[in-house]
């Protein structure tokens, strides 16, 4: 028996909850994107390698292969593979932590602080720890109210925004495309902050990234459990 229209109509309370779940989720996305941008800028300026922007590292890998630079090729293969491993590890930690943000973000904070404390003379282990952390970060939020979001990369966000803009120009009035600028803006702002920090602290600026990850983890305790289940990957 099909439900009546009145039984399927959203109630004011449901709409209010939906709106606040979206606002809180997007605030979390913005904050985590700041963390990603900050960490990527610090890692890039300190080492010349991207920490979260694997599109850039992939292009660099292709150029290294064409130049016959075996040392750089091997280094970039390791970086890209490490990022993939970090994403996989993020899902594992998320599931083991009951799909709560706190355990995941505390692991990320530990990795970033460990990277900051690593001796500067042997930089690669610190870089790999930061890359694992950024891979794991993608398990913190995957969607908000059904809208896909990315945290450590913004090409997809800009593409979704641009396609939404094109549909709007054609008269279509779909929702959600404007919010794709939130992760982009967060990552941009974070990269500016990270660049300023790296100028003064070098790779040890990752301590600030680790502290931010820990603070965001603690703040996530204020987010209702059922909302977190909706944000994180299944």
C-alpha positions in Angstrom: 0.0 0.0 0.0 1.5 3.3 -1.0 1.8 6.0 1.6 -0.4 9.0 1.3 1.1 12.3 0.2 0.5 13.8 3.6 2.6 11.0 5.2 5.5 11.6 2.9 5.5 15.4 3.2 8.6 16.7 5.1 7.6 18.2 8.4 8.9 21.6 9.5 11.1 19.9 12.1 12.6 17.6 9.6 13.4 20.5 7.2 15.0 22.4 10.1 17.1 19.4 11.0 18.1 18.9 7.4 19.2 22.6 7.1 21.3 22.5 10.2 22.9 19.1 9.3 23.9 20.8 6.0 25.3 23.9 7.7 27.3 21.9 10.3 28.5 19.5 7.6 29.7 22.3 5.3 31.4 24.1 8.3 33.3 20.9 8.9 34.2 20.6 5.3 35.5 24.2 5.3 37.6 23.5 8.4 39.0 20.3 7.1 39.8 21.9 3.8 41.7 24.6 5.6 43.7 21.8 7.3 44.4 20.1 3.9 45.5 23.4 2.2 47.7 24.3 5.1 49.4 20.9 5.2 49.9 20.8 1.4 51.5 24.3 1.3 53.8 23.5 4.2 54.9 20.2 2.6 55.3 21.7 -0.9 57.4 24.6 0.3 59.5 22.5 2.5 60.2 19.6 0.1 59.0 20.6 -3.4 56.5 17.8 -3.3 52.7 18.0 -3.0 51.3 16.4 0.1 47.6 16.2 -1.0 47.5 17.4 -4.6 48.2 14.1 -6.3 47.1 15.4 -9.7 50.2 17.6 -9.6 52.4 14.7 -8.5 51.0 12.6 -11.3 51.9 15.2 -13.9 55.4 15.5 -12.4 55.7 11.7 -12.5 54.9 11.7 -16.2 57.5 14.4 -16.9 60.1 12.6 -14.8 59.5 9.4 -16.8 59.8 11.3 -20.1 63.1 12.9 -18.9 64.4 9.5 -17.8 64.9 10.7 -14.2 64.7 7.4 -12.4 65.3 8.8 -8.9 62.5 11.4 -9.2 60.2 8.8 -10.9 60.7 6.4 -8.0 60.1 9.1 -5.4 56.9 10.2 -7.0 55.6 6.7 -7.4 56.1 6.2 -3.7 54.3 9.5 -2.9 51.3 8.6 -5.0 51.1 5.1 -3.7 51.4 6.4 -0.2 48.4 8.7 -0.7 46.3 5.8 -2.0 47.4 3.7 1.1 46.4 6.7 3.3 42.9 6.7 1.8 42.5 3.0 2.4 43.8 3.4 6.0 41.3 6.2 6.6 38.4 3.9 5.8 39.8 1.2 8.1 40.3 3.6 11.0 36.9 5.1 10.3 35.2 1.7 10.5 37.1 0.6 13.6 36.3 3.9 15.2 32.6 3.4 14.6 32.5 6.0 11.8 33.2 8.8 14.2 35.5 11.7 13.3 37.4 11.9 16.5 39.5 8.7 16.3 40.3 9.4 12.6 41.3 13.0 13.3 43.4 12.1 16.3 45.3 9.6 14.1 45.9 12.3 11.6 47.0 14.7 14.3 49.5 12.1 15.6 50.9 11.6 12.1 51.3 15.3 11.4 53.0 16.0 14.7 55.3 13.0 14.1 56.2 14.5 10.7 56.9 17.9 12.3 59.2 16.3 14.9 61.1 14.2 12.4 64.8 15.3 11.9 65.0 17.6 8.9 68.0 15.8 7.5 65.9 12.8 6.6 62.8 14.5 5.2 61.2 11.7 3.2 59.7 9.8 6.2 58.1 13.0 7.5 56.7 13.7 4.0 55.2 10.2 3.8 53.6 10.6 7.2 52.0 13.8 6.1 50.8 12.2 2.9 49.2 9.3 4.7 47.5 11.8 7.0 46.0 13.7 4.0 44.9 10.4 2.4 43.1 9.5 5.7 41.5 12.9 5.9 39.3 12.1 2.9 37.4 9.6 5.1 36.3 12.3 7.5 33.5 13.7 5.2 32.4 12.2 1.9 29.0 14.0 1.4 26.7 16.5 3.0 23.0 16.1 2.6 23.7 14.0 -0.5 26.1 16.4 -2.1 29.6 15.0 -2.8 32.5 16.9 -1.4 36.3 16.6 -1.6 38.7 17.7 1.1 42.2 17.3 -0.1 41.7 18.2 -3.8 39.5 20.9 -5.4 39.5 20.1 -9.1 36.3 18.1 -8.7 34.7 20.9 -6.7 35.6 23.5 -9.3 34.3 21.2 -12.0 31.0 20.6 -10.2 30.7 24.3 -9.6 31.4 25.2 -13.3 28.9 22.6 -14.5 26.3 23.9 -12.1 27.0 27.4 -13.3 26.4 26.3 -16.9 23.1 24.7 -16.0 22.1 27.9 -14.1 22.9 30.0 -17.2 20.6 27.7 -19.2 17.7 28.4 -16.7 18.0 25.2 -14.6 17.6 25.8 -10.9 19.3 22.9 -9.2 20.5 23.2 -5.7 23.9 22.4 -4.3 26.4 23.6 -6.9 27.3 26.8 -5.2 28.5 25.1 -2.1 31.3 23.4 -4.1 33.2 26.7 -3.6 33.4 26.0 0.1 36.1 23.4 0.0 38.0 25.4 -2.6 37.9 28.5 -0.5 38.9 26.6 2.6 41.8 25.0 0.8 43.0 28.3 -0.6 42.8 30.0 2.8 44.6 27.1 4.4 47.3 27.2 1.8 47.9 30.9 2.5 48.2 30.3 6.2 50.4 27.3 5.6 52.8 29.2 3.4 53.1 32.0 6.0 53.8 29.4 8.7 56.4 27.6 6.6 58.3 30.8 6.1 58.8 31.0 9.8 58.9 27.4 11.0 59.8 25.3 8.0 58.5 21.7 8.1 57.9 22.1 11.9 54.9 24.2 10.9 53.2 20.7 10.6 52.8 20.9 14.4 50.2 23.6 13.7 48.4 21.3 11.3 48.5 18.5 13.9 47.1 20.8 16.5 44.3 21.9 14.2 43.4 18.3 13.4 43.2 17.5 17.1 41.0 20.5 17.8 38.6 19.7 15.0 38.4 16.1 16.3 37.4 17.4 19.7 34.9 19.8 18.2 33.4 16.9 16.2 32.1 15.5 19.5 29.5 18.2 19.4 28.1 16.9 16.1 25.2 14.4 16.6 26.1 10.8 16.0 23.5 10.3 13.2 24.8 13.3 11.3 28.4 12.0 11.4 27.1 8.7 10.0 25.7 10.6 7.1 28.9 12.6 6.4 31.4 9.7 6.5 31.9 7.0 3.9 29.9 3.8 4.3 
